[in-house]
Amino acid sequence: MIEAKGLTKYYGQLAAVEDVSFSVDRGEILGFLGPNAAGKTTTMRILTGFSPPSRGTAVVAGYDIKSDPIEVKRRVGYLPESVPLYGEMLVSSFLEYVAEVKGVERGRRRAEVGRVMERCGLLEVTRRVCRNLSKGYRQRVGLAQALIGDPPVLILDEPTVGLDPRQVIEIRQVIKELGQDHTVLLSTHILPEVTMVCERVLIINRGRIVAQDTVANLARGTARTLEEIFISAVAQDAADDQPAAPVAAATGGGAL
């Protein structure tokens, strides 16, 4: 459902993403991990058509992001890190507007909005103004707008940021259920969440993929946690980039 090939994105001379290639199968939840400024958000913006790559391409749900960007957008539900809400609108009105923009038929919009509101636990704030919502409810509305139209691919950037522990558990369960019918690319800094939800993980650092596999395979038969795997992969990438130490010349028995 997602096939990225050699994705590269330059901002001036800086390569925010460099030669990133990976795939995500139908019905799979892939954990997309990395430190801040590692290139996760840039990659997701490329896959959703918000930002064109400088080089490389990707196919999402059977459509190329360069030649068929509109078809890609029709098949992707995207929750960016900063939730895109119109603060002056009611929650229900905002979601009905999103349904209209996404091309949901007029006669189905109310039912579709009701479906995603129930799934995301929003029924009690239907008539609330978006700007008055708590951070947790804003995240829920962001997830709901991504689900409208039932897109086959979901790209979620930090969906549980700002949620209390109970809400995190609820949204985590929703994401697991979504994985039964959708392909999900999940970016998060909450590593235990990844082990509970994702089949595979992909770790990116300084714009390059440094590890990708199941947690079990990355542990290589050891008892390492995902946190330890993550720290090791990032540290190894940094070490690989260090110049080799100079070799001291030797004369007789002493080094000069």
Secondary structure, DSSP 4 states (H G I P E B T S, - for coil): -EEEEEEEEEETTEEEEEEEEEEE-TT-EEEEE--TTSSHHHHHHHHTTSS--SEEEEEETTEETTT-HHHHHHTEEEE-SS----TTSBHHHHHHHHHHHTT--HHHHHHHHHHHHHHTT-GGGTTSBGGGS-HHHHHHHHHHHHHTT--SEEEEESTTTT--HHHHHHHHHHHHHHTTTSEEEEE-S-HHHHHHH-SEEEEEETTEEEEEE-HHHHHTTS---HHHHHHHHHHHHHHHTSPPPPPPPEETTEE-
